Amino acid sequence: MTSTFSTATSNFAHTTTNSLANKEPESLTQPEQKSIPNALNQTTKTQENLSNWMPDVYLQNAVARALEISVSEITKEKMLKLKRIEIGHLEENLASLQGLEYATNLKKFEHYWDSKVSDYSCLEGLVQLEEVSLNGVNVTDENFPMMGPNIELLNLTAASVTDAVYDKITPLKSLKHIVFQLNPHITTIAPLGTLTELEQIYIPKCGVSDMTVIKQLPKLSTLPAGDQNIGTLAPAITITEKELNYDALKHEIFLPFSMMPQRLTNFDGYIPPFVMSNDPDQLSIEINSQQLPSTRLLVSHEGVTISGVSKEELASIEKINFRAKLDNPRSSYAKPDNYFIYSISRGTYSRSFQVEHQQKNGTVQVQYLDRNGHPLRASKYLEGEVGKRYDASTSEYKLALAGYRLDETQLPQNANGLFLVDKQIVRYIYKETPVNAQNVTVYYLDENRHEIAEKKTIEGLVGEPYDTSTDKYCLSIEGYELDTNSLPDNRKGMLGTQAQVVEYCYKKMKAPTNSVSSESKDDSFSEMMDKQVDHATTNSSGKKTTNSSRGKGQVLPKTGEKKKPSFQFFGVFLIGALGLDFIQKKRIQNDWE
């Protein structure tokens, strides 16, 4: 190549090569040698059959040239001395790199020419590699190898890789130099922002539009990025007939430059303009693959006006191709401080637009749901032209519902947006508003439905559960037992807007019969009567007379039987009177004697 950039790239490559070549060679007994196939340890003095482990004669010639020996002298052991190999135009028919895996001390691999190689996996085990050049259309995202951590230089000139290859490049944290020139499939360098050791990025004649990422690379000092072909491979953008801004009176179409996405952007945010010329080499427009004559184009800072467009021609437009060169000479844009090379000059911008004439409307459904996803009211709908904005966050659609409040933690992310061809759904989620419930009253009734304990009341909010089967509400009442055969069905439930009654029924407990206790009470009463009679029959001399008026057949009150106090007094009085009568008669008898 004869361009200034080619000279710079060549100097860069030679400088890097010489710097690496001047490093001290590593010992052949490094730990990495353990990964050499076991066959190497079994090498005998007898010359091995080279074609068995390195079948491609073009690779044999390249290895012999690099080692400065004849092909017949190549052995696996001598492969350990291989530090650098270059595959150029002499190996354009090279089809296999098999055998190169034995060069475990290889530091530099240069494949500068298109060949028939499609498998580069042998490079994955060569962990000493520091510089790799994989040029040509055979290098793709799929066969690009996952290489070791010591890679400092990577050259992918004219390779068929795309932005997807960054997944295999970003792990190379030691990378200092990367070359992507002559590849319009590379449309961004943003992923390189994580490789903070980068010093040089070469991307001339690629498709990169945004240079702002370089602010994340503190060591970067070289960025040749001129002649970008932006949008060349980008898919067509769908627009409506309305966006052509047709003037029916003037028969003109106006294409504003503001409708052009992903324009070239300098590191400081500056966007260079398009050229102000209708020269077909500078700016061209095709309608349905037919290039318009420059006489129909009027270019301004705002856009391009196409004249002479009839309504019939307007209705026939299916596709518009726009292409313009950038007006960005070296003096028109800023350059980062302390950069050795920085260029974004020249370049071309291209875009295709697919025109839809039948206007399509989009629909947005607004739903109102509770926390379980159940609808609380009928949905509302918005309709509008596809691509236009809608707003479902206004009070017309963001509704207040009685008994509920909007859950502010689950507001829909798509309450605002653009109408699409496909139906969209906006969901508002509501929570129940706390409402005081009517009370639950718990009654305690006997068999005759008389209250036998004070009633209890349960209060709370609508929807809260209650439970009266606990000891707090299901009581133990003295003298009664709970009728378990008639437990209330609603002893558990939910508080609601209607008052509720829970009734627990009890049966009266029967008194136990105990004969020993009755006799004890009878004996106690008899002793009391004896004491009264004894007192009444004691004479003046202190002698006590006997009283046999109480016989064994006397009937006493039964256990539990209640006597009125008047009968008890009458009994005591009668016994006392009989006793006095007996004493009087005894005195008279004594007097006669």
C-alpha positions as CSV (number, residue, x, y, z in Angstrom):
1,M,0.0,0.0,0.0
2,T,1.3,3.5,-0.8
3,S,-0.9,5.7,1.4
4,T,0.3,7.6,4.4
5,F,-1.8,5.4,6.6
6,S,-0.2,2.3,5.1
7,T,3.3,3.7,5.9
8,A,2.2,4.4,9.4
9,T,0.8,0.9,9.9
10,S,3.9,-0.7,8.4
11,N,6.2,1.4,10.7
12,F,3.9,0.4,13.7
13,A,4.2,-3.3,12.8
14,H,7.9,-3.2,12.3
15,T,8.5,-1.2,15.5
16,T,6.4,-3.7,17.5
17,T,8.2,-6.7,15.9
18,N,11.6,-5.3,16.6
19,S,10.7,-4.5,20.2
20,L,9.5,-8.0,20.8
21,A,12.5,-9.6,19.0
22,N,14.9,-7.8,21.3
23,K,13.4,-9.5,24.4
24,E,15.5,-12.2,26.1
25,P,14.5,-15.7,24.9
26,E,12.7,-17.8,27.5
27,S,14.2,-21.1,28.6
28,L,13.0,-24.2,26.8
29,T,12.3,-25.8,30.1
30,Q,9.4,-23.5,31.1
31,P,6.3,-25.0,32.7
32,E,4.3,-24.5,29.5
33,Q,6.4,-27.3,27.9
34,K,4.5,-29.8,29.9
35,S,1.6,-29.3,27.6
36,I,3.5,-30.7,24.6
37,P,2.0,-33.9,23.3
38,N,3.5,-37.1,24.8
39,A,4.8,-38.0,21.3
40,L,7.5,-35.4,21.7
41,N,8.9,-37.2,24.7
42,Q,9.1,-40.3,22.6
43,T,11.2,-38.7,19.8
44,T,14.0,-41.0,18.7
45,K,17.0,-40.4,16.6
46,T,15.1,-41.8,13.7
47,Q,13.6,-39.1,11.6
48,E,9.8,-39.0,12.2
49,N,7.4,-38.9,9.2
50,L,6.7,-35.2,9.0
51,S,3.6,-35.6,6.9
52,N,1.9,-37.5,9.8
53,W,1.9,-34.5,12.1
54,M,2.3,-31.6,9.7
55,P,0.6,-32.7,6.5
56,D,0.4,-29.3,4.7
57,V,3.5,-28.8,2.5
58,Y,3.0,-25.0,2.4
59,L,3.1,-24.9,6.2
60,Q,6.3,-27.1,6.1
61,N,7.9,-24.6,3.7
62,A,6.9,-21.6,5.9
63,V,8.3,-23.4,9.1
64,A,11.6,-24.3,7.3
65,R,12.0,-20.7,6.1
66,A,11.4,-19.4,9.6
67,L,13.9,-21.8,11.2
68,E,16.3,-21.4,8.3
69,I,16.5,-25.2,7.8
70,S,15.4,-27.6,5.2
71,V,12.0,-29.2,5.3
72,S,13.7,-32.6,5.9
73,E,15.2,-31.2,9.1
74,I,11.9,-30.3,10.7
75,T,11.2,-32.2,13.9
76,K,8.9,-31.7,16.9
77,E,11.9,-30.9,19.0
78,K,13.0,-28.1,16.6
79,M,9.5,-26.7,16.6
80,L,10.3,-25.5,20.2
81,K,12.8,-23.0,18.7
82,L,10.2,-21.4,16.5
83,K,9.6,-17.9,17.8
84,R,8.1,-16.2,14.7
85,I,6.4,-17.4,11.6
86,E,5.0,-15.4,8.6
87,I,2.5,-16.8,6.1
88,G,2.4,-14.6,3.0
89,H,1.6,-14.8,-0.7
90,L,3.8,-17.9,-1.2
91,E,1.3,-19.8,1.0
92,E,-1.8,-18.7,-0.7
93,N,-2.8,-22.4,-1.1
94,L,-2.2,-23.2,2.5
95,A,-5.1,-25.2,3.9
96,S,-4.1,-26.5,7.3
97,L,-2.1,-25.2,10.3
98,Q,-1.9,-28.7,11.9
99,G,1.5,-29.2,13.4
100,L,1.9,-25.6,14.5
101,E,0.7,-26.6,18.0
102,Y,4.1,-28.0,18.7
103,A,5.6,-24.5,18.5
104,T,4.9,-23.8,22.1
105,N,7.4,-20.9,22.3
106,L,5.9,-19.1,19.4
107,K,5.5,-15.4,20.1
108,K,4.5,-14.0,16.7
109,F,2.1,-15.4,14.1
110,E,1.6,-13.4,10.9
111,H,-0.9,-14.5,8.3
112,Y,-0.9,-11.6,5.9
113,W,-2.5,-13.2,2.8
114,D,-5.7,-14.9,1.9
115,S,-5.4,-18.6,2.1
116,K,-7.6,-21.6,2.3
117,V,-7.2,-22.0,6.1
118,S,-10.5,-22.2,8.0
119,D,-9.3,-23.6,11.3
120,Y,-7.2,-21.5,13.6
121,S,-7.8,-23.5,16.8
122,C,-4.1,-24.5,17.1
123,L,-3.3,-20.9,18.2
124,E,-5.4,-21.4,21.3
125,G,-2.8,-23.6,23.0
126,L,0.1,-21.3,22.2
127,V,0.1,-19.3,25.4
128,Q,3.4,-17.5,24.6
129,L,1.9,-15.6,21.7
130,E,2.2,-11.9,21.9
131,E,1.4,-10.8,18.3
132,V,-1.2,-12.3,16.0
133,S,-2.1,-11.2,12.5
134,L,-5.1,-12.9,10.9
135,N,-5.9,-11.2,7.6
136,G,-8.2,-12.2,4.8
137,V,-11.8,-13.1,4.2
138,N,-11.5,-16.6,5.6
139,V,-11.2,-15.2,9.2
140,T,-14.7,-15.1,10.7
141,D,-16.4,-14.6,14.0
142,E,-16.9,-18.4,14.3
143,N,-13.3,-19.5,13.6
144,F,-11.5,-16.7,15.3
145,P,-9.6,-18.4,18.2
146,M,-9.8,-17.8,21.9
147,M,-6.2,-16.9,22.6
148,G,-4.0,-16.6,25.7
149,P,-3.6,-13.6,28.1
150,N,-0.3,-12.4,26.7
151,I,-1.6,-11.0,23.4
152,E,-0.4,-7.4,22.9
153,L,-1.0,-6.9,19.2
154,L,-4.0,-8.1,17.1
155,N,-4.3,-7.4,13.4
156,L,-7.6,-8.3,11.6
157,T,-7.1,-6.3,8.4
158,A,-9.7,-7.2,5.7
159,A,-11.1,-10.0,7.9
160,S,-14.7,-11.1,7.6
161,V,-15.4,-10.5,11.3
162,T,-18.2,-8.4,12.7
163,D,-19.0,-6.6,15.9
164,A,-19.7,-10.1,17.4
165,V,-16.0,-10.9,17.5
166,Y,-15.6,-8.5,20.4
167,D,-16.8,-11.3,22.7
168,K,-13.4,-13.1,22.0
169,I,-11.3,-9.9,22.0
170,T,-12.4,-8.2,25.3
171,P,-10.9,-10.9,27.5
172,L,-7.4,-10.0,26.1
173,K,-6.6,-7.5,28.9
174,S,-3.0,-7.1,27.9
175,L,-3.9,-5.8,24.4
176,K,-2.1,-2.6,23.4
177,H,-2.5,-2.5,19.6
178,I,-5.5,-3.5,17.5
179,V,-6.1,-3.2,13.7
180,F,-9.5,-3.4,12.0
181,Q,-8.9,-1.6,8.8
182,L,-10.9,-2.3,5.6
183,N,-13.9,-3.8,7.3
184,P,-17.3,-2.0,7.1
185,H,-18.8,-4.8,9.3
186,I,-17.0,-3.2,12.3
187,T,-19.5,-0.5,13.2
188,T,-18.5,0.3,16.8
189,I,-15.4,0.4,19.0
190,A,-17.4,0.8,22.2
191,P,-16.5,-2.7,23.6
192,L,-12.9,-1.7,23.5
193,G,-13.6,0.7,26.4
194,T,-12.8,-2.1,28.9
195,L,-9.3,-2.7,27.5
196,T,-7.5,0.1,29.4
197,E,-4.0,-0.9,28.2
198,L,-4.8,0.0,24.6
199,E,-2.3,2.5,23.1
200,Q,-3.2,2.3,19.4
201,I,-6.5,1.6,17.5
202,Y,-6.3,1.4,13.7
203,I,-9.8,1.5,12.0
204,P,-9.6,3.3,8.7
205,K,-12.2,2.4,6.1
206,C,-14.5,0.6,8.6
207,G,-18.1,1.5,9.5
208,V,-17.6,3.1,12.9
209,S,-19.6,6.2,13.7
210,D,-19.1,7.0,17.4
211,M,-15.6,8.0,18.7
212,T,-16.7,9.1,22.2
213,V,-15.5,5.8,23.8
214,I,-11.9,6.9,23.5
215,K,-12.4,9.0,26.6
216,Q,-12.4,5.8,28.6
217,L,-8.9,4.7,27.4
218,P,-6.2,6.7,29.3
219,K,-3.2,5.2,27.4
220,L,-4.6,5.6,23.9
221,S,-2.5,7.9,21.7
222,T,-3.1,6.7,18.2
223,L,-6.4,6.5,16.4
224,P,-6.4,6.7,12.5
225,A,-10.1,6.5,11.7
226,G,-10.5,8.3,8.4
227,D,-12.7,7.3,5.5
228,Q,-15.4,5.6,7.5
229,N,-18.2,4.0,5.4
230,I,-21.1,4.5,7.8
231,G,-24.4,2.7,7.3
232,T,-23.4,0.9,4.1
233,L,-24.5,-2.5,5.5
234,A,-27.2,-1.2,7.8
235,P,-30.8,-2.5,7.3
236,A,-33.4,-0.2,5.7
237,I,-35.4,2.1,8.0
238,T,-39.2,2.0,7.5
239,I,-40.8,5.5,7.2
240,T,-44.3,6.6,6.3
241,E,-45.3,8.7,3.3
242,K,-46.1,11.5,5.6
243,E,-42.4,11.7,6.7
244,L,-41.5,12.6,3.1
245,N,-42.9,16.0,3.7
246,Y,-44.6,16.2,0.4
247,D,-45.7,19.6,-0.8
248,A,-48.6,19.1,-3.3
249,L,-48.5,22.7,-4.6
250,K,-44.7,22.7,-5.3
251,H,-44.5,19.0,-6.1
252,E,-41.6,18.6,-3.8
253,I,-40.3,16.1,-1.3
254,F,-38.1,17.3,1.6
255,L,-35.7,14.8,3.4
256,P,-34.4,16.5,6.6
257,F,-30.9,15.4,7.7
258,S,-32.3,15.0,11.2
259,M,-33.9,11.8,10.0
260,M,-30.5,10.2,9.4
261,P,-29.5,8.1,12.4
262,Q,-26.0,7.2,13.7
263,R,-24.1,10.1,12.1
264,L,-20.3,10.3,12.6
265,T,-19.6,11.8,16.1
266,N,-16.3,13.1,17.2
267,F,-14.9,12.2,20.7
268,D,-16.3,15.6,22.0
269,G,-19.8,15.1,20.6
270,Y,-19.3,17.2,17.4
271,I,-21.2,15.8,14.3
272,P,-19.6,16.8,11.0
273,P,-22.1,18.0,8.3
274,F,-22.7,16.5,4.9
275,V,-21.3,18.2,1.8
276,M,-23.3,21.1,0.4
277,S,-23.3,19.9,-3.2
278,N,-25.6,18.1,-5.6
279,D,-22.6,16.6,-7.5
280,P,-23.4,12.9,-7.9
281,D,-20.0,12.1,-6.6
282,Q,-20.7,14.1,-3.4
283,L,-24.4,13.4,-2.8
284,S,-26.8,11.1,-4.5
285,I,-30.4,9.9,-4.1
286,E,-32.0,6.9,-5.6
287,I,-35.7,6.3,-5.8
288,N,-36.7,2.7,-6.5
289,S,-33.0,2.0,-7.5
290,Q,-33.0,4.9,-10.0
291,Q,-30.6,7.7,-9.4
292,L,-32.1,11.1,-9.6
293,P,-30.4,13.7,-11.7
294,S,-28.6,16.4,-9.8
295,T,-30.9,19.1,-11.3
296,R,-33.7,17.8,-9.1
297,L,-31.7,18.1,-5.9
298,L,-31.4,21.2,-3.8
299,V,-29.1,20.8,-0.8
300,S,-29.2,23.0,2.3
301,H,-27.9,22.7,5.9
302,E,-31.3,21.3,7.0
303,G,-31.7,18.7,4.3
304,V,-32.4,17.8,0.6
305,T,-35.3,19.0,-1.5
306,I,-36.4,16.7,-4.4
307,S,-38.3,18.6,-7.0
308,G,-40.7,17.5,-9.8
309,V,-42.5,14.8,-7.8
310,S,-46.0,14.2,-9.0
311,K,-48.7,12.6,-6.8
312,E,-48.4,9.5,-9.0
313,E,-44.7,9.3,-8.5
314,L,-45.1,9.9,-4.8
315,A,-47.5,7.0,-4.6
316,S,-45.1,4.7,-6.4
317,I,-42.1,5.3,-4.1
318,E,-41.1,2.1,-2.3
319,K,-37.5,2.7,-1.4
320,I,-35.1,5.7,-1.2
321,N,-31.3,5.3,-1.0
322,F,-29.4,8.3,0.4
323,R,-25.6,8.7,0.1
324,A,-23.4,11.7,0.9
325,K,-19.8,12.5,1.7
326,L,-18.8,14.1,5.0
327,D,-17.5,17.7,5.1
328,N,-14.9,17.2,7.7
329,P,-11.4,18.3,6.7
330,R,-8.6,18.0,9.4
331,S,-9.1,21.5,10.5
332,S,-12.8,21.2,11.1
333,Y,-12.9,19.0,14.2
334,A,-11.1,18.9,17.6
335,K,-8.4,16.4,18.4
336,P,-7.6,14.9,21.9
337,D,-4.6,16.2,23.7
338,N,-1.3,14.3,23.6
339,Y,-2.4,12.1,20.7
340,F,0.4,11.0,18.2
341,I,-2.2,10.3,15.4
342,Y,-5.9,11.2,15.4
343,S,-8.0,11.4,12.3
344,I,-11.7,11.1,11.4
345,S,-11.5,13.0,8.1
346,R,-13.5,12.3,5.0
347,G,-15.8,9.3,5.0
348,T,-19.2,8.5,3.6
349,Y,-22.7,8.2,5.0
350,S,-25.3,5.9,3.5
351,R,-28.9,5.0,4.5
352,S,-31.9,3.2,2.9
353,F,-35.5,4.0,3.7
354,Q,-38.5,1.8,3.0
355,V,-41.6,3.9,2.4
356,E,-45.1,2.7,3.6
357,H,-48.0,4.5,2.0
358,Q,-50.9,2.9,3.8
359,Q,-50.9,4.4,7.2
360,K,-51.1,1.9,10.0
361,N,-52.5,2.6,13.4
362,G,-51.4,1.1,16.7
363,T,-53.5,0.2,19.7
364,V,-52.6,0.5,23.4
365,Q,-54.9,-1.3,26.0
366,V,-54.9,0.0,29.5
367,Q,-55.9,-2.6,32.1
368,Y,-56.9,-2.0,35.8
369,L,-56.0,-5.1,37.9
370,D,-55.9,-6.0,41.6
371,R,-52.9,-7.7,43.1
372,N,-54.0,-11.1,41.9
373,G,-54.4,-10.0,38.3
374,H,-58.2,-9.8,38.3
375,P,-59.8,-6.9,36.4
376,L,-61.4,-4.2,38.6
377,R,-63.1,-2.4,35.7
378,A,-63.3,-2.4,31.9
379,S,-60.1,-1.6,30.0
380,K,-59.5,1.7,28.2
381,Y,-57.9,2.0,24.8
382,L,-55.7,4.5,22.9
383,E,-55.2,4.4,19.1
384,G,-52.8,6.3,16.9
385,E,-50.5,6.4,14.0
386,V,-47.6,3.9,14.2
387,G,-44.5,5.8,15.3
388,K,-46.4,8.6,17.1
389,R,-46.3,9.0,20.8
390,Y,-49.0,8.0,23.3
391,D,-49.4,8.9,26.9
392,A,-51.4,6.7,29.3
393,S,-50.1,8.4,32.4
394,T,-52.7,11.2,32.4
395,S,-55.7,11.3,34.7
396,E,-57.8,10.1,31.8
397,Y,-56.2,6.7,32.0
398,K,-54.5,6.6,35.4
399,L,-57.8,6.2,37.3
400,A,-58.8,6.4,40.9
401,L,-61.0,3.5,41.8
402,A,-63.4,3.4,44.8
403,G,-62.2,1.0,47.5
404,Y,-58.7,0.7,46.0
405,R,-55.5,2.8,45.7
406,L,-52.9,2.6,43.0
407,D,-49.8,0.6,43.8
408,E,-47.1,3.2,43.2
409,T,-44.4,0.5,43.4
410,Q,-45.7,-1.3,40.3
411,L,-46.3,1.6,37.9
412,P,-46.0,0.4,34.3
413,Q,-42.8,1.2,32.5
414,N,-44.7,1.6,29.1
415,A,-47.2,4.2,30.3
416,N,-45.6,6.5,27.7
417,G,-44.2,5.3,24.4
418,L,-44.7,5.0,20.6
419,F,-47.6,3.3,18.8
420,L,-46.4,0.1,17.3
421,V,-47.9,-2.3,14.7
422,D,-48.4,-4.9,17.4
423,K,-50.9,-4.3,20.3
424,Q,-49.4,-3.0,23.5
425,I,-50.8,-3.4,27.1
426,V,-50.4,-1.0,29.9
427,R,-51.3,-2.5,33.3
428,Y,-52.1,-0.5,36.4
429,I,-52.1,-2.5,39.6
430,Y,-54.3,-1.5,42.6
431,K,-54.3,-2.4,46.3
432,E,-57.5,-2.6,48.4
433,T,-58.1,0.6,50.5
434,P,-58.3,-0.3,54.3
435,V,-62.0,-0.2,55.4
436,N,-63.2,-0.9,58.9
437,A,-65.2,-4.1,59.0
438,Q,-68.5,-4.7,60.9
439,N,-67.9,-6.5,64.2
440,V,-68.1,-10.2,64.9
441,T,-70.0,-10.9,68.2
442,V,-69.4,-14.1,70.1
443,Y,-72.2,-15.3,72.4
444,Y,-72.2,-18.0,75.1
445,L,-75.6,-19.7,75.5
446,D,-77.1,-22.5,77.6
447,E,-79.6,-25.1,76.4
448,N,-82.4,-22.5,76.8
449,R,-80.4,-19.9,74.8
450,H,-79.8,-17.8,77.9
451,E,-76.4,-16.0,78.1
452,I,-74.2,-17.6,80.6
453,A,-71.1,-15.4,80.1
454,E,-70.3,-12.0,78.8
455,K,-70.2,-11.7,75.0
456,K,-67.0,-10.9,73.2
457,T,-66.5,-8.7,70.2
458,I,-63.9,-8.9,67.3
459,E,-63.0,-5.7,65.4
460,G,-60.7,-5.2,62.3
461,L,-60.5,-4.3,58.6
462,V,-62.5,-5.8,55.8
463,G,-60.8,-8.8,54.4
464,E,-58.9,-9.7,57.5
465,P,-59.4,-13.2,59.0
466,Y,-60.8,-13.9,62.4
467,D,-60.7,-17.1,64.5
468,T,-63.0,-17.7,67.5
469,S,-61.8,-21.3,68.0
470,T,-58.9,-20.2,70.2
471,D,-59.0,-20.2,74.0
472,K,-59.6,-16.4,74.0
473,Y,-63.0,-16.8,72.5
474,C,-64.0,-20.5,73.0
475,L,-64.3,-20.3,76.8
476,S,-64.4,-22.9,79.6
477,I,-67.4,-21.9,81.8
478,E,-67.8,-23.3,85.4
479,G,-70.7,-25.6,85.8
480,Y,-71.1,-26.0,82.0
481,E,-69.5,-28.0,79.3
482,L,-69.2,-27.0,75.6
483,D,-71.7,-28.8,73.3
484,T,-69.2,-30.1,70.7
485,N,-72.0,-31.4,68.5
486,S,-73.3,-27.9,67.8
487,L,-70.1,-25.9,67.1
488,P,-70.8,-22.9,64.9
489,D,-69.8,-23.2,61.3
490,N,-68.6,-19.6,61.2
491,R,-66.2,-19.9,64.1
492,K,-63.5,-19.0,61.5
493,G,-63.9,-16.5,58.7
494,M,-63.2,-13.1,57.2
495,L,-64.3,-9.7,58.5
496,G,-66.7,-8.0,56.1
497,T,-69.1,-5.2,55.6
498,Q,-71.9,-7.1,57.4
499,A,-72.1,-7.8,61.1
500,Q,-71.6,-11.5,62.1
501,V,-72.7,-13.5,65.1
502,V,-70.9,-16.6,66.4
503,E,-72.8,-18.7,69.1
504,Y,-71.2,-21.3,71.3
505,C,-73.8,-23.5,73.1
506,Y,-73.1,-25.2,76.5
507,K,-74.8,-27.9,78.5
508,K,-75.3,-27.7,82.3
509,M,-73.2,-30.2,84.2
510,K,-75.1,-32.6,86.7
511,A,-74.1,-32.6,90.4
512,P,-72.3,-35.8,91.6
513,T,-73.9,-38.2,94.2
514,N,-71.7,-39.0,97.3
515,S,-73.3,-41.2,100.2
516,V,-70.3,-40.8,102.5
517,S,-70.7,-37.1,102.5
518,S,-74.4,-37.3,103.3
519,E,-73.9,-39.6,106.4
520,S,-71.2,-37.3,107.6
521,K,-73.6,-34.4,107.5
522,D,-76.3,-36.4,109.3
523,D,-73.9,-37.4,112.1
524,S,-72.8,-33.8,112.5
525,F,-76.4,-32.7,113.0
526,S,-77.1,-35.6,115.5
527,E,-74.1,-34.5,117.6
528,M,-75.4,-31.0,117.7
529,M,-78.8,-32.2,119.0
530,D,-77.2,-34.4,121.6
531,K,-75.3,-31.5,123.0
532,Q,-78.5,-29.4,123.3
533,V,-80.3,-32.2,125.1
534,D,-77.4,-32.9,127.4
535,H,-77.3,-29.3,128.3
536,A,-81.0,-29.2,129.0
537,T,-81.0,-32.4,131.2
538,T,-78.2,-31.5,133.5
539,N,-79.6,-30.9,137.1
540,S,-78.4,-28.5,139.6
541,S,-76.1,-31.1,141.2
542,G,-74.3,-31.3,137.9
543,K,-75.6,-34.8,137.0
544,K,-76.6,-35.4,133.5
545,T,-79.7,-37.3,132.6
546,T,-80.1,-39.4,129.5
547,N,-82.5,-38.8,126.7
548,S,-83.8,-41.6,124.6
549,S,-86.3,-39.7,122.6
550,R,-84.1,-39.8,119.4
551,G,-84.3,-43.2,117.9
552,K,-82.5,-44.7,115.0
553,G,-85.5,-44.4,112.8
554,Q,-85.5,-40.6,112.8
555,V,-85.4,-39.2,109.2
556,L,-82.9,-36.4,108.6
557,P,-82.8,-34.0,105.6
558,K,-81.5,-35.5,102.4
559,T,-78.2,-34.3,100.9
560,G,-78.8,-31.1,99.1
561,E,-82.4,-30.7,100.5
562,K,-83.0,-27.2,101.8
563,K,-85.1,-26.6,105.0
564,K,-86.7,-23.4,105.9
565,P,-85.4,-21.8,109.1
566,S,-88.9,-21.9,110.8
567,F,-89.1,-25.7,110.8
568,Q,-85.5,-26.0,112.1
569,F,-86.4,-23.7,115.0
570,F,-89.6,-25.6,115.7
571,G,-87.7,-28.8,116.0
572,V,-85.2,-27.4,118.4
573,F,-88.0,-25.9,120.5
574,L,-90.0,-29.1,120.6
575,I,-87.0,-31.1,121.8
576,G,-86.3,-28.5,124.4
577,A,-89.8,-28.6,125.7
578,L,-89.9,-32.4,126.0
579,G,-86.7,-32.2,127.9
580,L,-88.0,-29.7,130.4
581,D,-91.1,-31.8,130.9
582,F,-89.1,-34.8,131.6
583,I,-86.9,-33.0,134.2
584,Q,-90.0,-31.7,136.0
585,K,-91.6,-35.1,136.3
586,K,-88.3,-36.4,137.7
587,R,-88.2,-33.8,140.4
588,I,-91.8,-34.6,141.4
589,Q,-90.9,-38.3,141.6
590,N,-87.9,-37.6,143.8
591,D,-90.0,-35.5,146.1
592,W,-92.4,-38.4,146.6
593,E,-89.6,-40.7,147.4
